């Protein structure tokens, strides 16, 4: 993989709006309630 590909993959895995974020967390796809889950995670911090 090229460095750019690595950077893109990392960025996608950190972006909850991207399916790869959810794949890296064991989900098949981005869930329909993804926005609620992100808000919930933010409130737990």
Buried (B, 14 or more C-beta within 10 A) or exposed (E): EEEEEEEEEEEBBEEBEBBBBBBBEEEEEBEEEBEEBEEEEEEEE
